[in-house]
Amino acid sequence: MHSRPAHALRALPVRPVVTLAALQLGALAFLAGCSGGGGGGGGSQRLEIERITNGFSGAPLLPHQIYALDANTGQPNRQRVIELRSLDELARHLRPQNPVHAPGVWRVGPGGEPVLPNGDVGNHFVMVQFTTAPALDSIFDPTSAGQNTSGLVGSISVSRVDSTTGALTPIRGRGFLGGMTPDGRGGYARWIEVRGQRVIDVSPSGEGAGFPGVARAFSGDVNLASPKSFVFVPDDDGDLATFESFPRTAHVRIEVTSGVRTSAGRALVTEAVCAGAVGADEYSPEALEFSPRNGAEEVDPLTDVIVSFTEPVQPLSVGELPGPLTPGLSSSISLAFGPQISRVNVPYTAEPVSIYDLTRYRLHPLFHFPGRDPLQGTLSSLNEITVQVNPQVLKDLVEEIPQQQVAANVNLRTPAVRWRVGDGPGLVNAPVAPSAIYVGRSGSTVGISVIDLYGFGQSTGDPRGDDPLTPERDPKNHWLDNPNLIWGATMIPPISAGTTTLDGGSAGFLTLTRDSSLNDLLARSPLLSSVDDLHIGHPLDKLFNNSMLECRAGGGNICAATGPLHRDPGGQPLSGNSLTYAPHPNPPKLVFPPICLAPFIQGEEPTMDARAGQPARDLLGLGDPLGRPNVGVPPSGLLVDNDGFFGPVPPAVNQGQPTACRPYAVRQQVGHFLYAIDRAEKKVKVFNSNRMTLLDEIDLADPTDMAISGNLRVMAVTNFSTNTVSFIDIDPASPSFHQVTKNVAVGGGPRGCAFHSENEDLLVANFLGNSISVIRQLDLSVRKTLTSQISRPIDIAVTPRQITFGYNTGLYFAYVLNQGGSVAVMESGPDGTNGIGYDDIVGLVPVTFSNPQSIQVDPVDWNSAVWISHTDTEGRGAVSRLALTASPTNPLPLSVTSGGIILPPSFRDRTWSVTASYDFRQLTPGFTADTALDNLTNIAVAAGVSTPIAGVPAAPQDAKSLYRILTTPVQVSFPKLLFVANSSAGVVDVIDLGNSSKLRSIRAAGVRHLADYWRQ
């Protein structure tokens, strides 16, 4: 799934500001200065539109104009008018109280006769002024046949629009470019030229006498004869001397396409469509065309919808522009699918296809449409899409003046189209952490997959049960093995077997979750071009949830109003879903219609605690999650005890009464912000980890590796080619959320990076610089650069500062993985006089790891340990656990000589050893690339830890720090499984840490990265 990213509109140069006083200088004052500025002007060879005008006072037909929005008051400044030259400017200044201005209209005299801008009787005209001169042949057909189309080839068209039918009728007339016009014999004749600042008729027989400005001059008329100006004069009778107006009972529509070219063959950069009226604009804006068209088949489910109108319309009357918040439902146009009894209306953002074309809008659905049902028939009603225009909502650009009872024109007709989507990415509903491991895949299978550690959820998947007659169970569906299904309708909310691939359910413990198309690659092209690192951030419900406060349209739950109400071990209320609690089911099923439309939340509320006064109780607890398929024994429970239901009382039960609410721990939206580096596109992509919708994109120079701070406030991303680290705000409550707040220069070619989890430092491995940059988290400045025994470092891991645990050294240790296989150990400070650590590299461990790939912290070992992916001496994949196995206890003062000089760094009687190793005897033959551990049992809900040296606050919940203090220090996670990515074999091997045996191999072609919550 995917959605428009929040930062799709980027800052572009601001166009010049036009004051109201300047607009009021005269009817054509703005024409007199048209020859320069906007879009290049002068000697620029880019062919762009400078202006389209009818010559009369008021706003031109193009560019559109708007009042500047005052940054302090948020109100329009009516003394400053801005020309809209970019979609970014539109987004910055457009507000309901600050609409796009209406263009000026062609005027007529008291007897209905056409008049010029100065009020004299004369032919109406429209001028398209370019930044450089177009070629005549790109606009005109000078042959006799061309006279049937007013001498135009179609690259520029001037038409009459019937708003009642949408019919376009070409307006007969004569076109000019630089005073030249087709002669109808295959050539061109010069009719007009400028002499002494006067427009002169130089036609052979005086045919140009009716050209505007010839009979009587007016301000700016010489611009009509510029080589950069295309002028069209209505001429139904073929005689310019008889003055004619544009149609008075319909809009005049002008279209300029990329068929317009310079003599050097350069095409018009930005196409344009605009419209105007003669006299008062009284014509309703109506939908003209749709794409996809009515009756279309096999449409890509990822398609956007294009709607064209008869004239420019106010953007906000179509829908919300792309922005940081999820859009609500628009009252103008409905996008819907599904059966009639439960139609799903899809929220969308509406963006003009161009700032020079407010007649065509791209409707970008918040999520893509369901593809064709892979099971042939069960989703037949879901892949039919209806696009319906609603009446009296869409507004044209007529300026509304309530005091004078002047209102914009609104649409009257209600056209609709229906079409069907074909094969494509399915909808996704994946289990969420702590019951998930995220898999980054590359090669021909670029994308993200999810390993299900729950196994009994109602995710997207195959609804068909296993065949009981087969001796070995076919792993289609293990949601059906959830023992709570026996309570069925008495559960709150009720649960039942799925009927389609949208609610089919999990394929079981240690399987890859599948989308509604039964594909296990849940996020892939075009959302991703590469996956180069993965990390899990804050819970999604901190930013959007289904409470009555956040659900802006289509639902809401009063019992999910202020955040989860369970409390942490210290008695403090939670803020957002905690990693400690998994929903039941994990995930809850998708429902139609969704429980909240804006923001769009389609997952059902997690099961509430029904033990008080309800017949249902949680039967899903500790058991055998795999079962014994060889003898037909199904799974009997979870790998760890789920300990109950944690959802809020749903609306169907609470009936909007706060007194019906109870404490809860998990609400919708379940899941987390999932960050993926897409180096190919130079972006960090932000996904909804449950639905795999694309939430945001963050542009970076050359993103290579990333890490999240222990207090969840900042994410660091290394940029290899620019020798920098970018820091991104990832706090959903921050005004700079998902913005780069600082770039810090480091050594050459930074690759791996890792935060000290208790918020002291970020360590960066500079591959080309042969160094380690130590960046203080407090102020994000480089406080030290380490070079001793660093050679082509590729990755780094940092263990906690040992205070009252482990060897109580008072130090933290960092492990630098060099490309050659050596591991350099850094011990922290404080150093110097009275110091206890060198704050430097103290040596290389006595073990070399061939072909090293990655290093990750082992949170279980209090003495400091890491897991390293590498090969053995025969080139076979292996994973080893390197640990500090001997050390003096308590802090050691630094050794000094009798002269007071501190001795060079050394291990100081500390020993590192390999304490565990998995190789070809346990692993699938191949090349190991990465590791992860399960987080099924954790105490993330307790407040995080920030050491006094750090000087920054810890996260109150779900901190990335690797331990918690519950009277005494306690490790944050208690993993049972080690996951090993084998990139060459295309599998993820799962090792049971209890008995050191392989539990299962999960096929995942192209697997390269694995992410659990405490990944560094």
C-alpha positions, 0 to 999 in steps of 0.5 A: 500500500502506499500513500502520498508522502508528506513532503512531496511538495518541496521548496522552489524559488519564490516568484516576484510579488505583484502589489495591488497598486501595480495592478491598478496602474492601467488596463494593460500596465502589466502587459508593458513589462511582460518581456522579462522575468518569470520562467527564464525570459531574455536570452533563455533557451528554455521554452516556457509560458510567461503569461496568458492574458486577454489584455483586460485589468485583473488577474491574467488567465495565467499565471494564476494569482493569490494573496500572500499568506502572512506567516505570522497571522496566517491570514491573507495580506491583501496588499501583496499578490503572488503569481503562482509559478509552482505547486509549492507556492500554491501549498504555502499560500492556499487556504479556505480563506485565501482562494486562487484569484479569478482571471479578468474577463473580456468586456463588451460595450453598452450595446454588446459590442466587443471592446479593447482594454482601453474601452474602444471598439475592437476585436477581442484577443488572447495572447500567449507570451513565451519566454523565448520565440517558438517556431511558426511551424510548431503552431501553424498549418499554413496550407489551404487545408489548415484553414479548416482549423484556423491555421492551427496544428493543434499545439495551441487550441482555443475552444468554446466549452459547453458546461452543460455537455462538456463539448469542446468546439473550436473557435474560428479565428486567426492566429499570429506569431510575431505579426506573422500569420499563415497565408493558406498557400504553404507559407506565412505573411507578415501582417503586423509589425512595430514602428516607432512604438506603434503597431502597424498593419503591413498586410498586402491588402490591409487585411490586418487593419482590425488587429488590436492596436492598429486603429488606436493604440493602447498600453502594451499593444506592441507586445502583441507583435513580439516574436515571443507572442502568440495572438489569437483573434476571433474571426468567424467571417474571415474578415478582421475588419468586422469586430468580433467578440469571443462567445458570450454564452460559454467559456473560452478555453485555451490549451497550450501543449508541448507540441510548441517548440523552438526553432532548435526543437526544444519543446515547451517545458510546462503545458497549460490550460486556462479559461475565461469568460466574456462579461460575468462568469456565470458558467458552472464548472463540470467534470469533463473527462476521467482516467481511467475511463468508464468500463476500463479493465485490468487497471493497475491497482496503484493508479491515480485517478485523473479528473478533468473539468471544463474550466479551472476550479478551486483546488480545495473544493476538489480535495486536500493538497498533499501534506503532513496529515492524512486526508479526510474524505472529500465531499466533491468526488467519491472513490469507492469500492466494495459491496453495496452494503459496505462500500469503502470510500477512499480518502485521497489528496487532490493535486493539480497536474500543473500549476498552469492547469487547474482544470485537471487534478490527480486524485492520489488514493490514501491506499491503493485499490485491492488487486484481483482476487488470487483465489478467483472470485471471493474479492470480485466486488472489491476490484470494481472501482466507482468514481462519482462527482457530487453536485454543488461542491466544486467551485470555479475561480469566481471571487466570492464576495459575501457582502455583495452576495456574489458566490462562486459557480458550482457544479450541477452534474453528477457524472460517474465512471466504473472500472476494474483493477487487475493484478497488482500489489495486494492490501497488507495487514501484517502482525506488528512488533513485538511479534514481528521481524522485518526483512529487507530484500534485494536483487530481483526481489527488492522490498520488505517482508515480515516474519510472523512470530505470533502465528494466530493473527487475522492478517491478510492471507489464504482463508482456506484451511489445511486439508485434514486428510493429508498426513502433513499439514499444508501451511495455508492458514493457522488463524483457524487454530486460534483457540479463542475462535471457539468463543466466536461471537461472544468475543469483543469485538467478535472474531470468526474465520476469514472468507477472503484473502483480506482477512484469511489469516496467518500462515503460522509461526515463523512464516512470511506474512502475505498480502491479499494477493498472497505475495510475501513481498509486502512493500516493493517497487514502485515504493522501493528501489532498494532496501539498504537498512531498516529500523523501527521507530515510535508507535504509529498511534502517537501520531494518528489513532481512532480516538474521538480526538484524532478520528476526523471523519468516519468513525472514532472510539471514545474509549481510545480518547487520550492514549493507552490507560494502562500504566508502566511498572512505576505507575505512570500512564503510557503514551501510545501503544507500548512494544510490551503489549501485543494486540489480540489478534496480532493483527486484528482483521481489516474491516469494511467500512473502516473504523476511521476514515481520516486518518484512514484506519481499517484494522478492527479494534484489538480484543478487549479484556472480556474477563469481567462480566463476559463469558469469553476468556483468553485461551491463547497462551504459552504452547507449541507454536509450530505443532507437529505437521508430520503427524497432523498436530496443529499449533497449540499456543504462542512461544511466550505467554500473551497474558490476556486482551489489551484493547479498548472497549469498542464503539459497538459496546460503549455506545459513546458513553465514557462510563463504559470505558475500561483501562486498555494498553493497545488501540488502533493504529497498531504498528510502528513507523518503519524506516527503510533506506532506499539508497538508489533513490537517495531517500529514507522511506517511512512505512506503516509497519502494519499496512506497509503504506508509504507515509513519508519520504526524506531526501538525503545526499547518499543514505547508507546506514542509520541508527535511532537514539536511545530516547527515540528523538533523533535518527542518524543517517550516514551519507557515504559520498558526502562524508556527512551524518544527517540527523532527522527528528523522529518524534511525532510530537515535534514540529520538525517531525521527519525533517533533517535538523542537522548535517555533521561532517565526519571522516571519509565514506561513513558506513555503519553507525550506532548510538550508545543506547543510554544517550551519550554518543553516536559512533560512526565508522568512516570506511574510507577515512579509516577512523571513528567519529564520536558524536556527542548526542547532547549537541550533535557535535564531533567530540573525538575522532579515533584512528588507532587500529581502525582499517576500513571499518564497516559496522559498529555496535555499542553496549551499555555503560556498566553501572551496578551490573556486569563487571561494574566497570563504569564504562561502555564498550564499542566494537568496530568491525573492520573489513579485514575481519578484525574487531577493535574495541573502544572503551569509553571515558571519562578519561584524563586525570581521575579518569576510569577509561581511555575514551579510545580504541584499547586494542584488537580482540584476538579473533579474526572473522573472515568476510565480516558483514554485520555486528549487532549487540546481544542484550542478554549478556550483561558483561558486554557481547555482540553477534557477528555475521561472517564466514569460516575459514572455508568460506561457509556462512557463520555467526559468532558471539563475541563477549567480554569474558574476564575483567576486573570488577568495578571502575579502574583508575587509569594507569599513570607513570611516576611523571603523571603521564597516562599510559597508552590504551590497553585492555587492562586485564580484560579478555574477549572470547567467542562464546557461541558460534553457529556454522555449516552444522546448524546453518543453511549453506551460504553467505550470512549477512545479518542477524536479529533477535526476537523481542517477544518478552520485553519490558519496554513499557518501563521508563528508559535509561539515560546516564548522567554523563549523557545530559539528555532525558530518557524516553519515558516508554519504549526507549532503545536503551538496552536495560531498565531499572526496576529497583535494580537493572534488568535487561530490556528483552529476553530473546529465545530465537536468533535470526540469521539472514543468508543472502546467497541461499535466500533464507532466514535461518532461525536458531533456538538459543535454548538448545542451539539448534536450527528451528526452521529456515524461512525462504526469502530470496534476496534477504540482506537485512533483518530488524528487531526493535533494538537493532543498532 
